[in-house]
Amino acid sequence: MMWISSQSKATLVLSPNLATIEHMMKLAKPSEKYKKSFLEAVQAHKESGEKDGHLNLHSYEWFDENFESMVQTFLDESEGKNLSDDRVPSTEFWIVDGDQWLGRFSLRHKLNAKLERYGGHLGYYLIPSARKKGIGTWAFSEVLKEARKLGIEKIMVSCDESNIGSQKLIKKFGGTLQDITTIPENDGPLMRWWVSTLSS
Ligand SMILES: CC(C)(COP(=O)(O)OP(=O)(O)OC[C@H]1O[C@@H](n2cnc3c(N)ncnc32)[C@H](O)[C@@H]1OP(=O)(O)O)[C@@H](O)C(=O)NCCC(=O)NCCS
């Protein structure tokens, strides 16, 4: 098992097992050292046409120009500092292999009215080449442990009914379906799940 690091992205050429993932990956704090590979992910994401809340929020140019302040905002939000009225404290975990940015998990420490409707406690995204190799399962498990450390006993996760990968991930952790709803902010039915942090 190895990662081949090219100039633009790392490519997992063989399926890793959990021990290998744990050895190679880590959940890192946002940092400027991941800027290059983060921007490559933004570019690839834009070209793919996929929708994802965070990477679609801004243009490539915005991320490039505002990367440092974005990192600082994430670090502040984890400590509940400088929050605007619609934000709750949240921890941004970056999944990295060396300096290579592979994705993110965002853990909101509590829900507000908007997050109860959609979004929940957790948002996540992996670059396409890192998917379906067990990395999401590993990261989900690690983030559940972090949630438990924060005293959160169960987390709400929402996902599109059409998002089979996300549903499988949630079910792997014993997710209980609250409901399937439609809201103006989302295209198509939205599933709202609860996952206990106590079993991970
Ligand atoms: C959802 C996501 C984080 C899953 O991470 P991942 O690393 O691909 O997940 P894993 O490899 O740990 O797989 C978990 C399970 O889901 C299955 N799975 C993952 N993606 C799948 C897909 N697209 N279709 C069908 N099954 C899928 C895996 O086969 C595995 O099932 P198994 O344990 O029975 O074999 C990742 O696919 C992703 O980033 N998707 C795009 C962004 C997104 O959808 N975010 C969630 C918004 S709610």
The ligand as an SDF file (V2000), in Angstrom:
LIG
                    3D

 48 50  0  0  0  0  0  0  0  0999 V2000
  -19.3710   10.4960    2.2300 C   0  0  0  0  0  0  0  0  0  0  0  0
  -17.8760   10.2760    2.2740 C   0  0  0  0  0  0  0  0  0  0  0  0
  -17.2420   11.1600    3.3480 C   0  0  0  0  0  0  0  0  0  0  0  0
  -17.6300    8.7850    2.6420 C   0  0  0  0  0  0  0  0  0  0  0  0
  -16.2600    8.6020    2.8820 O   0  0  0  0  0  0  0  0  0  0  0  0
  -15.4900    7.3450    2.3030 P   0  0  0  0  0  0  0  0  0  0  0  0
  -14.0860    7.3800    2.7450 O   0  0  0  0  0  0  0  0  0  0  0  0
  -15.7460    7.2950    0.8420 O   0  0  0  0  0  0  0  0  0  0  0  0
  -16.2590    6.1720    3.0600 O   0  0  0  0  0  0  0  0  0  0  0  0
  -15.6860    4.7290    3.3730 P   0  0  0  0  0  0  0  0  0  0  0  0
  -14.6850    4.3480    2.3530 O   0  0  0  0  0  0  0  0  0  0  0  0
  -15.2500    4.6920    4.7950 O   0  0  0  0  0  0  0  0  0  0  0  0
  -16.9710    3.8400    3.1420 O   0  0  0  0  0  0  0  0  0  0  0  0
  -18.0100    3.6850    4.0750 C   0  0  0  0  0  0  0  0  0  0  0  0
  -19.0440    2.7580    3.4510 C   0  0  0  0  0  0  0  0  0  0  0  0
  -19.7790    3.4800    2.4630 O   0  0  0  0  0  0  0  0  0  0  0  0
  -19.6400    2.8530    1.1990 C   0  0  0  0  0  0  0  0  0  0  0  0
  -19.5830    3.9180    0.2230 N   0  0  0  0  0  0  0  0  0  0  0  0
  -18.8100    5.0230    0.2630 C   0  0  0  0  0  0  0  0  0  0  0  0
  -19.0770    5.7930   -0.7890 N   0  0  0  0  0  0  0  0  0  0  0  0
  -20.0410    5.1700   -1.4910 C   0  0  0  0  0  0  0  0  0  0  0  0
  -20.7390    5.4710   -2.6720 C   0  0  0  0  0  0  0  0  0  0  0  0
  -20.5010    6.6140   -3.3490 N   0  0  0  0  0  0  0  0  0  0  0  0
  -21.6790    4.6100   -3.1090 N   0  0  0  0  0  0  0  0  0  0  0  0
  -21.9400    3.4880   -2.4300 C   0  0  0  0  0  0  0  0  0  0  0  0
  -21.3090    3.1430   -1.2860 N   0  0  0  0  0  0  0  0  0  0  0  0
  -20.3720    3.9670   -0.8330 C   0  0  0  0  0  0  0  0  0  0  0  0
  -18.3850    2.0450    1.2850 C   0  0  0  0  0  0  0  0  0  0  0  0
  -18.3700    0.9890    0.3800 O   0  0  0  0  0  0  0  0  0  0  0  0
  -18.4260    1.5780    2.7230 C   0  0  0  0  0  0  0  0  0  0  0  0
  -19.3210    0.5150    2.8540 O   0  0  0  0  0  0  0  0  0  0  0  0
  -18.8460   -0.8840    3.4390 P   0  0  0  0  0  0  0  0  0  0  0  0
  -18.1870   -0.5910    4.7470 O   0  0  0  0  0  0  0  0  0  0  0  0
  -20.0900   -1.6570    3.5460 O   0  0  0  0  0  0  0  0  0  0  0  0
  -17.8660   -1.4020    2.4500 O   0  0  0  0  0  0  0  0  0  0  0  0
  -17.1860   10.5480    0.9070 C   0  0  0  0  0  0  0  0  0  0  0  0
  -17.7200    9.7010   -0.0610 O   0  0  0  0  0  0  0  0  0  0  0  0
  -17.3470   11.9820    0.4280 C   0  0  0  0  0  0  0  0  0  0  0  0
  -16.5640   12.8330    0.8060 O   0  0  0  0  0  0  0  0  0  0  0  0
  -18.3520   12.2470   -0.4140 N   0  0  0  0  0  0  0  0  0  0  0  0
  -18.5650   13.5810   -0.9860 C   0  0  0  0  0  0  0  0  0  0  0  0
  -19.0110   14.6310    0.0150 C   0  0  0  0  0  0  0  0  0  0  0  0
  -20.2470   14.2290    0.7510 C   0  0  0  0  0  0  0  0  0  0  0  0
  -21.1110   13.5430    0.2220 O   0  0  0  0  0  0  0  0  0  0  0  0
  -20.3290   14.6400    2.0000 N   0  0  0  0  0  0  0  0  0  0  0  0
  -21.4260   14.3150    2.8870 C   0  0  0  0  0  0  0  0  0  0  0  0
  -22.5050   15.3090    2.8170 C   0  0  0  0  0  0  0  0  0  0  0  0
  -23.8380   14.7940    3.8850 S   0  0  0  0  0  0  0  0  0  0  0  0
  1  2  1  0
  2  3  1  0
  2  4  1  0
  2 36  1  0
  4  5  1  0
  5  6  1  0
  6  7  2  0
  6  8  1  0
  6  9  1  0
  9 10  1  0
 10 11  2  0
 10 12  1  0
 10 13  1  0
 13 14  1  0
 14 15  1  0
 15 16  1  0
 15 30  1  0
 16 17  1  0
 17 18  1  0
 17 28  1  0
 18 19  1  0
 18 27  1  0
 19 20  2  0
 20 21  1  0
 21 22  1  0
 21 27  2  0
 22 23  1  0
 22 24  2  0
 24 25  1  0
 25 26  2  0
 26 27  1  0
 28 29  1  0
 28 30  1  0
 30 31  1  0
 31 32  1  0
 32 33  2  0
 32 34  1  0
 32 35  1  0
 36 37  1  0
 36 38  1  0
 38 39  2  0
 38 40  1  0
 40 41  1  0
 41 42  1  0
 42 43  1  0
 43 44  2  0
 43 45  1  0
 45 46  1  0
 46 47  1  0
 47 48  1  0
M  END
$$$$
